[in-house]
Amino acid sequence: MANLKIGTIGLGRLGYHHTKNVTRTFGAELVAVADAFPDALKRGETDFGVKGYADYRDLINDPEVEAIVIATPTQTHYEVLMAAIPSGKPIFCEKPITFELDEAEKIVKEVERYNAFVMIGYMRRYDPAYMAGKKDDRKRRMR
């Protein structure tokens, strides 16, 4: 089975972390990175040994890229998602989806229109209710 070829858009602290995780994931292969900041882009190209794009649209349109990780600043999520959804490539986007409810609604409509696969990373590990539930679950399993 061939690896899923992934491109990451955004190489800030979290984007770099996600990119590194792609390289460690069984069945995944990092093939491209994109960042508007030249220093971040150069670091990504050098550290990961993949092609880099200054314009995220070029990564989206790269036929070698089969799936996309979006880890850009939140205020850019709407623009990047709206460009990526029509590509038909599965997308993981870091939270939050956007700051504006109307933009989120438009994103949902695009996802439905293109029958796209979009996942928003929303980690609840430190949420007090989640932690309490996890603690209760451990107690039940120990009985």
A tleap script that builds the chain and sets N, CA, C and O, in Angstrom:
source leaprc.protein.ff14SB
mol = sequence {
  NMET ALA ASN LEU LYS ILE GLY THR ILE GLY
  LEU GLY ARG LEU GLY TYR HIE HIE THR LYS
  ASN VAL THR ARG THR PHE GLY ALA GLU LEU
  VAL ALA VAL ALA ASP ALA PHE PRO ASP ALA
  LEU LYS ARG GLY GLU THR ASP PHE GLY VAL
  LYS GLY TYR ALA ASP TYR ARG ASP LEU ILE
  ASN ASP PRO GLU VAL GLU ALA ILE VAL ILE
  ALA THR PRO THR GLN THR HIE TYR GLU VAL
  LEU MET ALA ALA ILE PRO SER GLY LYS PRO
  ILE PHE CYS GLU LYS PRO ILE THR PHE GLU
  LEU ASP GLU ALA GLU LYS ILE VAL LYS GLU
  VAL GLU ARG TYR ASN ALA PHE VAL MET ILE
  GLY TYR MET ARG ARG TYR ASP PRO ALA TYR
  MET ALA GLY LYS LYS ASP ASP ARG LYS ARG
  ARG MET CARG
}
set mol.1.N position { 0.836 -1.180 0.000 }
set mol.1.CA position { 0.000 0.000 0.000 }
set mol.1.C position { 0.883 1.247 0.000 }
set mol.1.O position { 1.841 1.336 0.768 }
set mol.2.N position { 0.562 2.187 -0.846 }
set mol.2.CA position { 1.359 3.405 -0.963 }
set mol.2.C position { 1.028 4.378 0.169 }
set mol.2.O position { -0.091 4.403 0.682 }
set mol.3.N position { 2.004 5.157 0.534 }
set mol.3.CA position { 1.800 6.183 1.557 }
set mol.3.C position { 0.923 7.315 1.034 }
set mol.3.O position { 0.934 7.617 -0.160 }
set mol.4.N position { 0.161 7.940 1.932 }
set mol.4.CA position { -0.604 9.125 1.601 }
set mol.4.C position { 0.364 10.300 1.572 }
set mol.4.O position { 1.059 10.557 2.555 }
set mol.5.N position { 0.412 11.005 0.467 }
set mol.5.CA position { 1.363 12.100 0.286 }
set mol.5.C position { 0.739 13.406 0.778 }
set mol.5.O position { -0.273 13.872 0.253 }
set mol.6.N position { 1.369 13.977 1.793 }
set mol.6.CA position { 0.800 15.105 2.512 }
set mol.6.C position { 1.635 16.369 2.340 }
set mol.6.O position { 2.864 16.323 2.288 }
set mol.7.N position { 0.939 17.491 2.253 }
set mol.7.CA position { 1.571 18.801 2.240 }
set mol.7.C position { 1.064 19.610 3.420 }
set mol.7.O position { -0.118 19.555 3.761 }
set mol.8.N position { 1.963 20.359 4.041 }
set mol.8.CA position { 1.604 21.192 5.186 }
set mol.8.C position { 1.671 22.659 4.807 }
set mol.8.O position { 2.650 23.121 4.220 }
set mol.9.N position { 0.607 23.392 5.154 }
set mol.9.CA position { 0.554 24.830 4.928 }
set mol.9.C position { 0.670 25.503 6.289 }
set mol.9.O position { -0.197 25.342 7.147 }
set mol.10.N position { 1.741 26.252 6.476 }
set mol.10.CA position { 1.984 26.937 7.743 }
set mol.10.C position { 3.046 26.219 8.554 }
set mol.10.O position { 2.843 25.084 8.986 }
set mol.11.N position { 4.166 26.870 8.759 }
set mol.11.CA position { 5.295 26.244 9.461 }
set mol.11.C position { 5.697 27.012 10.712 }
set mol.11.O position { 6.873 27.057 11.074 }
set mol.12.N position { 4.711 27.615 11.369 }
set mol.12.CA position { 4.970 28.230 12.667 }
set mol.12.C position { 5.179 27.135 13.699 }
set mol.12.O position { 5.407 25.980 13.340 }
set mol.13.N position { 5.103 27.482 14.969 }
set mol.13.CA position { 5.358 26.507 16.032 }
set mol.13.C position { 4.490 25.253 15.883 }
set mol.13.O position { 5.010 24.138 15.846 }
set mol.14.N position { 3.185 25.434 15.800 }
set mol.14.CA position { 2.290 24.279 15.711 }
set mol.14.C position { 2.374 23.607 14.341 }
set mol.14.O position { 2.334 22.380 14.249 }
set mol.15.N position { 2.489 24.396 13.290 }
set mol.15.CA position { 2.606 23.824 11.950 }
set mol.15.C position { 3.857 22.978 11.799 }
set mol.15.O position { 3.826 21.915 11.179 }
set mol.16.N position { 4.951 23.448 12.363 }
set mol.16.CA position { 6.196 22.685 12.318 }
set mol.16.C position { 6.016 21.369 13.075 }
set mol.16.O position { 6.483 20.320 12.631 }
set mol.17.N position { 5.341 21.434 14.213 }
set mol.17.CA position { 5.073 20.231 15.020 }
set mol.17.C position { 4.219 19.229 14.234 }
set mol.17.O position { 4.526 18.037 14.209 }
set mol.18.N position { 3.158 19.709 13.599 }
set mol.18.CA position { 2.311 18.831 12.779 }
set mol.18.C position { 3.118 18.228 11.627 }
set mol.18.O position { 2.969 17.049 11.306 }
set mol.19.N position { 3.960 19.034 11.020 }
set mol.19.CA position { 4.774 18.563 9.904 }
set mol.19.C position { 5.713 17.455 10.361 }
set mol.19.O position { 5.862 16.436 9.687 }
set mol.20.N position { 6.332 17.663 11.493 }
set mol.20.CA position { 7.216 16.641 12.063 }
set mol.20.C position { 6.440 15.355 12.333 }
set mol.20.O position { 6.941 14.259 12.077 }
set mol.21.N position { 5.222 15.487 12.848 }
set mol.21.CA position { 4.395 14.308 13.116 }
set mol.21.C position { 4.038 13.554 11.840 }
set mol.21.O position { 3.970 12.325 11.843 }
set mol.22.N position { 3.813 14.276 10.762 }
set mol.22.CA position { 3.535 13.610 9.478 }
set mol.22.C position { 4.703 12.702 9.109 }
set mol.22.O position { 4.502 11.584 8.634 }
set mol.23.N position { 5.912 13.183 9.327 }
set mol.23.CA position { 7.091 12.391 8.950 }
set mol.23.C position { 7.250 11.143 9.826 }
set mol.23.O position { 7.973 10.217 9.459 }
set mol.24.N position { 6.584 11.119 10.968 }
set mol.24.CA position { 6.681 9.984 11.897 }
set mol.24.C position { 5.484 9.035 11.821 }
set mol.24.O position { 5.420 8.045 12.551 }
set mol.25.N position { 4.550 9.340 10.943 }
set mol.25.CA position { 3.303 8.590 10.895 }
set mol.25.C position { 3.361 7.491 9.838 }
set mol.25.O position { 3.664 7.744 8.672 }
set mol.26.N position { 3.066 6.273 10.268 }
set mol.26.CA position { 3.021 5.136 9.353 }
set mol.26.C position { 1.948 5.387 8.296 }
set mol.26.O position { 0.827 5.771 8.629 }
set mol.27.N position { 2.282 5.175 7.044 }
set mol.27.CA position { 1.334 5.343 5.953 }
set mol.27.C position { 1.259 6.756 5.406 }
set mol.27.O position { 0.479 7.035 4.495 }
set mol.28.N position { 2.080 7.660 5.969 }
set mol.28.CA position { 2.083 9.045 5.507 }
set mol.28.C position { 3.472 9.409 4.990 }
set mol.28.O position { 4.486 8.896 5.462 }
set mol.29.N position { 3.487 10.293 4.021 }
set mol.29.CA position { 4.754 10.779 3.469 }
set mol.29.C position { 4.637 12.280 3.236 }
set mol.29.O position { 3.760 12.726 2.496 }
set mol.30.N position { 5.494 13.043 3.848 }
set mol.30.CA position { 5.519 14.481 3.628 }
set mol.30.C position { 6.164 14.744 2.267 }
set mol.30.O position { 7.270 14.275 1.995 }
set mol.31.N position { 5.462 15.502 1.412 }
set mol.31.CA position { 6.008 15.777 0.080 }
set mol.31.C position { 6.186 17.263 -0.203 }
set mol.31.O position { 6.894 17.634 -1.139 }
set mol.32.N position { 5.538 18.130 0.610 }
set mol.32.CA position { 5.652 19.566 0.345 }
set mol.32.C position { 5.264 20.361 1.591 }
set mol.32.O position { 4.509 19.898 2.445 }
set mol.33.N position { 5.808 21.565 1.657 }
set mol.33.CA position { 5.463 22.513 2.715 }
set mol.33.C position { 5.227 23.872 2.075 }
set mol.33.O position { 5.718 24.152 0.982 }
set mol.34.N position { 4.463 24.716 2.774 }
set mol.34.CA position { 4.227 26.075 2.289 }
set mol.34.C position { 4.212 27.032 3.468 }
set mol.34.O position { 3.666 26.730 4.529 }
set mol.35.N position { 4.817 28.182 3.263 }
set mol.35.CA position { 4.766 29.241 4.261 }
set mol.35.C position { 5.092 30.555 3.567 }
set mol.35.O position { 5.979 30.616 2.715 }
set mol.36.N position { 4.369 31.601 3.937 }
set mol.36.CA position { 4.577 32.918 3.328 }
set mol.36.C position { 5.844 33.600 3.842 }
set mol.36.O position { 6.344 34.531 3.212 }
set mol.37.N position { 6.362 33.143 4.978 }
set mol.37.CA position { 7.569 33.746 5.548 }
set mol.37.C position { 8.803 33.004 5.044 }
set mol.37.O position { 8.950 31.811 5.307 }
set mol.38.N position { 9.684 33.682 4.330 }
set mol.38.CA position { 10.841 33.033 3.707 }
set mol.38.C position { 11.708 32.215 4.673 }
set mol.38.O position { 12.150 31.122 4.320 }
set mol.39.N position { 11.953 32.719 5.867 }
set mol.39.CA position { 12.801 31.979 6.813 }
set mol.39.C position { 12.141 30.679 7.250 }
set mol.39.O position { 12.801 29.644 7.339 }
set mol.40.N position { 10.836 30.729 7.525 }
set mol.40.CA position { 10.106 29.517 7.927 }
set mol.40.C position { 10.085 28.514 6.780 }
set mol.40.O position { 10.263 27.315 6.991 }
set mol.41.N position { 9.867 29.010 5.569 }
set mol.41.CA position { 9.833 28.132 4.398 }
set mol.41.C position { 11.184 27.464 4.184 }
set mol.41.O position { 11.250 26.255 3.963 }
set mol.42.N position { 12.249 28.233 4.248 }
set mol.42.CA position { 13.608 27.685 4.059 }
set mol.42.C position { 13.899 26.623 5.116 }
set mol.42.O position { 14.443 25.565 4.799 }
set mol.43.N position { 13.539 26.898 6.372 }
set mol.43.CA position { 13.742 25.920 7.448 }
set mol.43.C position { 12.975 24.629 7.157 }
set mol.43.O position { 13.511 23.534 7.330 }
set mol.44.N position { 11.720 24.756 6.714 }
set mol.44.CA position { 10.921 23.568 6.392 }
set mol.44.C position { 11.510 22.765 5.252 }
set mol.44.O position { 11.581 21.538 5.324 }
set mol.45.N position { 11.931 23.448 4.202 }
set mol.45.CA position { 12.540 22.761 3.065 }
set mol.45.C position { 13.810 22.031 3.500 }
set mol.45.O position { 14.036 20.883 3.119 }
set mol.46.N position { 14.625 22.698 4.292 }
set mol.46.CA position { 15.902 22.131 4.730 }
set mol.46.C position { 15.706 20.993 5.723 }
set mol.46.O position { 16.272 19.912 5.557 }
set mol.47.N position { 14.906 21.237 6.749 }
set mol.47.CA position { 14.719 20.227 7.803 }
set mol.47.C position { 14.016 18.974 7.306 }
set mol.47.O position { 14.319 17.870 7.757 }
set mol.48.N position { 13.075 19.140 6.374 }
set mol.48.CA position { 12.285 17.994 5.935 }
set mol.48.C position { 12.668 17.470 4.560 }
set mol.48.O position { 12.197 16.409 4.152 }
set mol.49.N position { 13.513 18.196 3.843 }
set mol.49.CA position { 13.990 17.727 2.546 }
set mol.49.C position { 12.894 17.582 1.506 }
set mol.49.O position { 12.909 16.652 0.700 }
set mol.50.N position { 11.943 18.505 1.527 }
set mol.50.CA position { 10.841 18.464 0.565 }
set mol.50.C position { 10.752 19.794 -0.166 }
set mol.50.O position { 11.389 20.775 0.218 }
set mol.51.N position { 9.953 19.810 -1.220 }
set mol.51.CA position { 9.773 21.070 -1.951 }
set mol.51.C position { 8.933 22.029 -1.117 }
set mol.51.O position { 8.105 21.623 -0.301 }
set mol.52.N position { 9.175 23.316 -1.350 }
set mol.52.CA position { 8.475 24.339 -0.595 }
set mol.52.C position { 7.826 25.354 -1.507 }
set mol.52.O position { 8.298 25.633 -2.609 }
set mol.53.N position { 6.721 25.901 -1.010 }
set mol.53.CA position { 5.986 26.914 -1.760 }
set mol.53.C position { 5.777 28.147 -0.892 }
set mol.53.O position { 5.392 28.036 0.272 }
set mol.54.N position { 6.031 29.318 -1.460 }
set mol.54.CA position { 5.768 30.570 -0.767 }
set mol.54.C position { 4.268 30.886 -0.797 }
set mol.54.O position { 3.759 31.583 0.081 }
set mol.55.N position { 3.576 30.378 -1.796 }
set mol.55.CA position { 2.131 30.584 -1.940 }
set mol.55.C position { 1.425 29.252 -1.692 }
set mol.55.O position { 1.654 28.279 -2.411 }
set mol.56.N position { 0.577 29.215 -0.685 }
set mol.56.CA position { -0.111 27.971 -0.326 }
set mol.56.C position { -0.955 27.419 -1.471 }
set mol.56.O position { -1.188 26.212 -1.532 }
set mol.57.N position { -1.415 28.271 -2.371 }
set mol.57.CA position { -2.230 27.800 -3.498 }
set mol.57.C position { -1.436 26.857 -4.403 }
set mol.57.O position { -1.992 25.930 -4.991 }
set mol.58.N position { -0.135 27.105 -4.506 }
set mol.58.CA position { 0.706 26.229 -5.319 }
set mol.58.C position { 0.794 24.836 -4.688 }
set mol.58.O position { 0.821 23.836 -5.405 }
set mol.59.N position { 0.839 24.765 -3.366 }
set mol.59.CA position { 0.838 23.462 -2.702 }
set mol.59.C position { -0.498 22.763 -2.938 }
set mol.59.O position { -0.526 21.576 -3.261 }
set mol.60.N position { -1.603 23.489 -2.779 }
set mol.60.CA position { -2.932 22.899 -3.003 }
set mol.60.C position { -3.023 22.329 -4.413 }
set mol.60.O position { -3.588 21.253 -4.609 }
set mol.61.N position { -2.477 23.034 -5.391 }
set mol.61.CA position { -2.572 22.609 -6.791 }
set mol.61.C position { -1.506 21.603 -7.211 }
set mol.61.O position { -1.533 21.117 -8.342 }
set mol.62.N position { -0.581 21.285 -6.333 }
set mol.62.CA position { 0.467 20.310 -6.651 }
set mol.62.C position { -0.180 18.928 -6.771 }
set mol.62.O position { -0.749 18.435 -5.796 }
set mol.63.N position { -0.105 18.293 -7.946 }
set mol.63.CA position { -0.753 16.991 -8.127 }
set mol.63.C position { -0.145 15.880 -7.262 }
set mol.63.O position { -0.783 14.850 -7.044 }
set mol.64.N position { 1.074 16.079 -6.772 }
set mol.64.CA position { 1.689 15.068 -5.921 }
set mol.64.C position { 1.083 15.083 -4.511 }
set mol.64.O position { 1.062 14.055 -3.833 }
set mol.65.N position { 0.600 16.228 -4.081 }
set mol.65.CA position { -0.002 16.360 -2.756 }
set mol.65.C position { -1.399 15.742 -2.783 }
set mol.65.O position { -2.255 16.154 -3.566 }
set mol.66.N position { -1.617 14.750 -1.920 }
set mol.66.CA position { -2.895 14.039 -1.870 }
set mol.66.C position { -3.762 14.456 -0.678 }
set mol.66.O position { -4.973 14.234 -0.686 }
set mol.67.N position { -3.156 15.052 0.335 }
set mol.67.CA position { -3.873 15.505 1.527 }
set mol.67.C position { -3.156 16.733 2.076 }
set mol.67.O position { -1.964 16.931 1.842 }
set mol.68.N position { -3.908 17.553 2.812 }
set mol.68.CA position { -3.375 18.847 3.239 }
set mol.68.C position { -3.560 19.046 4.740 }
set mol.68.O position { -4.619 18.756 5.298 }
set mol.69.N position { -2.507 19.546 5.379 }
set mol.69.CA position { -2.566 19.999 6.768 }
set mol.69.C position { -2.508 21.518 6.735 }
set mol.69.O position { -1.602 22.100 6.139 }
set mol.70.N position { -3.491 22.162 7.386 }
set mol.70.CA position { -3.506 23.620 7.462 }
set mol.70.C position { -3.227 24.021 8.903 }
set mol.70.O position { -4.004 23.718 9.808 }
set mol.71.N position { -2.111 24.702 9.099 }
set mol.71.CA position { -1.707 25.150 10.434 }
set mol.71.C position { -1.228 26.599 10.363 }
set mol.71.O position { -0.208 26.970 10.943 }
set mol.72.N position { -1.979 27.381 9.650 }
set mol.72.CA position { -1.675 28.800 9.502 }
set mol.72.C position { -2.330 29.563 10.653 }
set mol.72.O position { -3.101 28.974 11.411 }
set mol.73.N position { -2.043 30.861 10.805 }
set mol.73.CA position { -2.739 31.631 11.834 }
set mol.73.C position { -4.258 31.587 11.617 }
set mol.73.O position { -4.731 31.556 10.480 }
set mol.74.N position { -5.003 31.584 12.705 }
set mol.74.CA position { -6.461 31.432 12.635 }
set mol.74.C position { -7.115 32.407 11.669 }
set mol.74.O position { -8.044 32.027 10.957 }
set mol.75.N position { -6.665 33.631 11.625 }
set mol.75.CA position { -7.307 34.624 10.759 }
set mol.75.C position { -7.177 34.287 9.283 }
set mol.75.O position { -7.842 34.910 8.455 }
set mol.76.N position { -6.340 33.319 8.931 }
set mol.76.CA position { -6.195 32.903 7.525 }
set mol.76.C position { -6.937 31.602 7.217 }
set mol.76.O position { -7.018 31.209 6.053 }
set mol.77.N position { -7.474 30.934 8.218 }
set mol.77.CA position { -8.110 29.631 7.990 }
set mol.77.C position { -9.219 29.691 6.942 }
set mol.77.O position { -9.296 28.827 6.069 }
set mol.78.N position { -10.069 30.700 7.027 }
set mol.78.CA position { -11.176 30.802 6.081 }
set mol.78.C position { -10.663 30.839 4.644 }
set mol.78.O position { -11.101 30.059 3.799 }
set mol.79.N position { -9.748 31.738 4.381 }
set mol.79.CA position { -9.210 31.905 3.027 }
set mol.79.C position { -8.544 30.611 2.530 }
set mol.79.O position { -8.766 30.189 1.396 }
set mol.80.N position { -7.735 29.996 3.381 }
set mol.80.CA position { -7.007 28.792 2.968 }
set mol.80.C position { -7.972 27.619 2.788 }
set mol.80.O position { -7.862 26.869 1.819 }
set mol.81.N position { -8.909 27.461 3.711 }
set mol.81.CA position { -9.892 26.374 3.570 }
set mol.81.C position { -10.728 26.538 2.304 }
set mol.81.O position { -10.965 25.568 1.584 }
set mol.82.N position { -11.174 27.762 2.032 }
set mol.82.CA position { -12.004 27.982 0.846 }
set mol.82.C position { -11.223 27.699 -0.443 }
set mol.82.O position { -11.816 27.321 -1.453 }
set mol.83.N position { -9.925 27.875 -0.413 }
set mol.83.CA position { -9.093 27.539 -1.575 }
set mol.83.C position { -8.844 26.037 -1.656 }
set mol.83.O position { -8.748 25.483 -2.751 }
set mol.84.N position { -8.739 25.378 -0.509 }
set mol.84.CA position { -8.371 23.956 -0.485 }
set mol.84.C position { -9.553 23.012 -0.687 }
set mol.84.O position { -9.394 21.960 -1.306 }
set mol.85.N position { -10.711 23.358 -0.189 }
set mol.85.CA position { -11.864 22.445 -0.248 }
set mol.85.C position { -12.185 21.977 -1.664 }
set mol.85.O position { -12.397 20.780 -1.857 }
set mol.86.N position { -12.232 22.856 -2.663 }
set mol.86.CA position { -12.551 22.396 -4.020 }
set mol.86.C position { -11.521 21.422 -4.613 }
set mol.86.O position { -11.802 20.770 -5.618 }
set mol.87.N position { -10.343 21.319 -4.004 }
set mol.87.CA position { -9.307 20.423 -4.538 }
set mol.87.C position { -9.689 18.957 -4.422 }
set mol.87.O position { -9.139 18.111 -5.127 }
set mol.88.N position { -10.628 18.653 -3.537 }
set mol.88.CA position { -11.022 17.262 -3.333 }
set mol.88.C position { -10.052 16.488 -2.454 }
set mol.88.O position { -10.232 15.288 -2.247 }
set mol.89.N position { -9.039 17.146 -1.941 }
set mol.89.CA position { -8.047 16.486 -1.091 }
set mol.89.C position { -8.515 16.522 0.359 }
set mol.89.O position { -9.060 17.533 0.801 }
set mol.90.N position { -8.313 15.437 1.107 }
set mol.90.CA position { -8.659 15.472 2.529 }
set mol.90.C position { -7.851 16.563 3.226 }
set mol.90.O position { -6.689 16.803 2.897 }
set mol.91.N position { -8.491 17.221 4.200 }
set mol.91.CA position { -7.879 18.364 4.874 }
set mol.91.C position { -7.970 18.191 6.384 }
set mol.91.O position { -9.023 17.845 6.919 }
set mol.92.N position { -6.859 18.435 7.057 }
set mol.92.CA position { -6.841 18.597 8.507 }
set mol.92.C position { -6.504 20.055 8.749 }
set mol.92.O position { -5.483 20.544 8.265 }
set mol.93.N position { -7.354 20.760 9.498 }
set mol.93.CA position { -7.116 22.160 9.805 }
set mol.93.C position { -7.050 22.323 11.315 }
set mol.93.O position { -7.906 21.822 12.045 }
set mol.94.N position { -6.044 23.016 11.764 }
set mol.94.CA position { -5.908 23.280 13.195 }
set mol.94.C position { -7.064 24.173 13.651 }
set mol.94.O position { -7.595 24.960 12.867 }
set mol.95.N position { -7.443 24.047 14.904 }
set mol.95.CA position { -8.539 24.841 15.464 }
set mol.95.C position { -8.115 26.277 15.695 }
set mol.95.O position { -6.920 26.565 15.755 }
set mol.96.N position { -9.045 27.156 15.821 }
set mol.96.CA position { -10.459 27.033 15.476 }
set mol.96.C position { -10.650 27.144 13.962 }
set mol.96.O position { -9.762 27.596 13.238 }
set mol.97.N position { -11.803 26.728 13.514 }
set mol.97.CA position { -12.054 26.761 12.075 }
set mol.97.C position { -11.940 28.194 11.545 }
set mol.97.O position { -11.409 28.412 10.457 }
set mol.98.N position { -12.435 29.165 12.309 }
set mol.98.CA position { -12.347 30.587 11.979 }
set mol.98.C position { -12.814 31.376 13.197 }
set mol.98.O position { -13.295 30.791 14.167 }
set mol.99.N position { -12.678 32.684 13.154 }
set mol.99.CA position { -13.166 33.536 14.238 }
set mol.99.C position { -14.627 33.935 14.040 }
set mol.99.O position { -15.303 34.306 15.000 }
set mol.100.N position { -15.117 33.861 12.808 }
set mol.100.CA position { -16.432 34.400 12.454 }
set mol.100.C position { -17.439 33.295 12.143 }
set mol.100.O position { -17.151 32.380 11.371 }
set mol.101.N position { -18.628 33.390 12.754 }
set mol.101.CA position { -19.673 32.392 12.544 }
set mol.101.C position { -20.097 32.326 11.081 }
set mol.101.O position { -20.286 31.233 10.546 }
set mol.102.N position { -20.249 33.475 10.425 }
set mol.102.CA position { -20.675 33.457 9.024 }
set mol.102.C position { -19.639 32.775 8.132 }
set mol.102.O position { -19.997 32.101 7.166 }
set mol.103.N position { -18.357 32.949 8.451 }
set mol.103.CA position { -17.315 32.250 7.685 }
set mol.103.C position { -17.393 30.749 7.924 }
set mol.103.O position { -17.240 29.964 6.988 }
set mol.104.N position { -17.624 30.346 9.152 }
set mol.104.CA position { -17.750 28.916 9.467 }
set mol.104.C position { -18.924 28.312 8.699 }
set mol.104.O position { -18.826 27.203 8.176 }
set mol.105.N position { -20.022 29.040 8.636 }
set mol.105.CA position { -21.193 28.551 7.892 }
set mol.105.C position { -20.883 28.408 6.405 }
set mol.105.O position { -21.321 27.450 5.769 }
set mol.106.N position { -20.135 29.349 5.855 }
set mol.106.CA position { -19.753 29.273 4.436 }
set mol.106.C position { -18.813 28.087 4.192 }
set mol.106.O position { -18.901 27.421 3.160 }
set mol.107.N position { -17.931 27.835 5.131 }
set mol.107.CA position { -17.030 26.682 5.011 }
set mol.107.C position { -17.843 25.394 4.997 }
set mol.107.O position { -17.603 24.515 4.170 }
set mol.108.N position { -18.797 25.281 5.903 }
set mol.108.CA position { -19.644 24.088 5.964 }
set mol.108.C position { -20.386 23.895 4.641 }
set mol.108.O position { -20.492 22.771 4.149 }
set mol.109.N position { -20.897 24.975 4.068 }
set mol.109.CA position { -21.594 24.878 2.775 }
set mol.109.C position { -20.658 24.391 1.672 }
set mol.109.O position { -21.063 23.600 0.820 }
set mol.110.N position { -19.402 24.860 1.683 }
set mol.110.CA position { -18.434 24.397 0.683 }
set mol.110.C position { -18.100 22.921 0.882 }
set mol.110.O position { -17.974 22.169 -0.085 }
set mol.111.N position { -17.958 22.515 2.130 }
set mol.111.CA position { -17.699 21.100 2.425 }
set mol.111.C position { -18.831 20.249 1.875 }
set mol.111.O position { -18.590 19.219 1.245 }
set mol.112.N position { -20.074 20.678 2.112 }
set mol.112.CA position { -21.233 19.935 1.604 }
set mol.112.C position { -21.269 19.968 0.074 }
set mol.112.O position { -21.540 18.951 -0.565 }
set mol.113.N position { -21.003 21.114 -0.500 }
set mol.113.CA position { -21.039 21.267 -1.966 }
set mol.113.C position { -20.065 20.320 -2.656 }
set mol.113.O position { -20.396 19.716 -3.677 }
set mol.114.N position { -18.859 20.192 -2.095 }
set mol.114.CA position { -17.824 19.364 -2.719 }
set mol.114.C position { -17.723 17.977 -2.085 }
set mol.114.O position { -16.868 17.176 -2.463 }
set mol.115.N position { -18.603 17.698 -1.117 }
set mol.115.CA position { -18.542 16.421 -0.395 }
set mol.115.C position { -17.114 16.188 0.100 }
set mol.115.O position { -16.554 15.101 -0.049 }
set mol.116.N position { -16.550 17.227 0.688 }
set mol.116.CA position { -15.146 17.213 1.101 }
set mol.116.C position { -14.971 16.564 2.468 }
set mol.116.O position { -15.895 16.515 3.280 }
set mol.117.N position { -13.771 16.074 2.694 }
set mol.117.CA position { -13.393 15.549 3.999 }
set mol.117.C position { -12.520 16.601 4.671 }
set mol.117.O position { -11.381 16.831 4.265 }
set mol.118.N position { -13.068 17.237 5.704 }
set mol.118.CA position { -12.338 18.260 6.450 }
set mol.118.C position { -12.458 17.937 7.927 }
set mol.118.O position { -13.555 17.760 8.456 }
set mol.119.N position { -11.307 17.864 8.584 }
set mol.119.CA position { -11.271 17.610 10.023 }
set mol.119.C position { -10.647 18.822 10.707 }
set mol.119.O position { -9.597 19.315 10.293 }
set mol.120.N position { -11.307 19.292 11.758 }
set mol.120.CA position { -10.769 20.397 12.540 }
set mol.120.C position { -10.158 19.807 13.811 }
set mol.120.O position { -10.831 19.109 14.570 }
set mol.121.N position { -8.881 20.096 14.031 }
set mol.121.CA position { -8.195 19.569 15.207 }
set mol.121.C position { -8.677 20.266 16.456 }
set mol.121.O position { -8.417 21.452 16.654 }
set mol.122.N position { -9.369 19.543 17.288 }
set mol.122.CA position { -9.887 20.121 18.523 }
set mol.122.C position { -9.569 19.171 19.652 }
set mol.122.O position { -10.296 18.207 19.895 }
set mol.123.N position { -8.510 19.441 20.320 }
set mol.123.CA position { -8.002 18.571 21.371 }
set mol.123.C position { -8.614 18.987 22.699 }
set mol.123.O position { -8.595 20.165 23.055 }
set mol.124.N position { -9.153 18.026 23.429 }
set mol.124.CA position { -9.827 18.317 24.700 }
set mol.124.C position { -9.063 17.760 25.896 }
set mol.124.O position { -9.602 17.718 27.002 }
set mol.125.N position { -7.860 17.346 25.703 }
set mol.125.CA position { -7.091 16.659 26.736 }
set mol.125.C position { -7.078 17.392 28.075 }
set mol.125.O position { -7.101 16.745 29.123 }
set mol.126.N position { -7.042 18.725 28.066 }
set mol.126.CA position { -6.941 19.486 29.311 }
set mol.126.C position { -8.270 20.102 29.753 }
set mol.126.O position { -8.304 20.858 30.723 }
set mol.127.N position { -9.342 19.794 29.065 }
set mol.127.CA position { -10.656 20.274 29.450 }
set mol.127.C position { -11.057 19.589 30.765 }
set mol.127.O position { -11.007 18.361 30.849 }
set mol.128.N position { -11.453 20.356 31.795 }
set mol.128.CA position { -11.772 19.759 33.100 }
set mol.128.C position { -12.824 18.654 33.036 }
set mol.128.O position { -12.693 17.635 33.714 }
set mol.129.N position { -13.865 18.846 32.227 }
set mol.129.CA position { -14.907 17.813 32.125 }
set mol.129.C position { -14.354 16.547 31.473 }
set mol.129.O position { -14.670 15.435 31.896 }
set mol.130.N position { -13.539 16.720 30.456 }
set mol.130.CA position { -12.933 15.569 29.800 }
set mol.130.C position { -12.005 14.828 30.764 }
set mol.130.O position { -12.017 13.598 30.826 }
set mol.131.N position { -11.210 15.579 31.508 }
set mol.131.CA position { -10.283 14.966 32.463 }
set mol.131.C position { -11.048 14.198 33.543 }
set mol.131.O position { -10.632 13.108 33.936 }
set mol.132.N position { -12.163 14.758 34.025 }
set mol.132.CA position { -12.970 14.068 35.035 }
set mol.132.C position { -13.558 12.784 34.462 }
set mol.132.O position { -13.563 11.748 35.127 }
set mol.133.N position { -14.049 12.851 33.234 }
set mol.133.CA position { -14.592 11.655 32.596 }
set mol.133.C position { -13.536 10.581 32.407 }
set mol.133.O position { -13.805 9.397 32.613 }
set mol.134.N position { -12.369 10.977 32.026 }
set mol.134.CA position { -11.264 10.044 31.839 }
set mol.134.C position { -10.902 9.382 33.168 }
set mol.134.O position { -10.657 8.177 33.226 }
set mol.135.N position { -10.872 10.185 34.234 }
set mol.135.CA position { -10.565 9.666 35.565 }
set mol.135.C position { -11.616 8.641 35.992 }
set mol.135.O position { -11.274 7.576 36.505 }
set mol.136.N position { -12.898 8.965 35.777 }
set mol.136.CA position { -13.984 8.034 36.112 }
set mol.136.C position { -13.875 6.753 35.298 }
set mol.136.O position { -14.124 5.664 35.815 }
set mol.137.N position { -13.505 6.878 34.027 }
set mol.137.CA position { -13.364 5.705 33.162 }
set mol.137.C position { -12.252 4.793 33.672 }
set mol.137.O position { -12.407 3.572 33.667 }
set mol.138.N position { -11.142 5.364 34.107 }
set mol.138.CA position { -10.035 4.558 34.652 }
set mol.138.C position { -10.480 3.809 35.904 }
set mol.138.O position { -10.134 2.642 36.092 }
set mol.139.N position { -11.248 4.484 36.756 }
set mol.139.CA position { -11.750 3.843 37.979 }
set mol.139.C position { -12.623 2.650 37.636 }
set mol.139.O position { -12.500 1.591 38.251 }
set mol.140.N position { -13.523 2.818 36.637 }
set mol.140.CA position { -14.414 1.720 36.240 }
set mol.140.C position { -13.621 0.527 35.707 }
set mol.140.O position { -13.961 -0.620 35.995 }
set mol.141.N position { -12.584 0.788 34.945 }
set mol.141.CA position { -11.792 -0.304 34.363 }
set mol.141.C position { -10.975 -1.038 35.413 }
set mol.141.O position { -10.628 -2.202 35.216 }
set mol.142.N position { -10.658 -0.375 36.535 }
set mol.142.CA position { -9.848 -1.009 37.574 }
set mol.142.C position { -10.680 -1.939 38.454 }
set mol.142.O position { -10.118 -2.767 39.172 }
set mol.143.N position { -11.986 -1.821 38.414 }
set mol.143.CA position { -12.856 -2.663 39.257 }
set mol.143.C position { -12.860 -4.074 38.809 }
set mol.143.O position { -13.538 -4.910 39.407 }
savepdb mol mol.pdb
quit
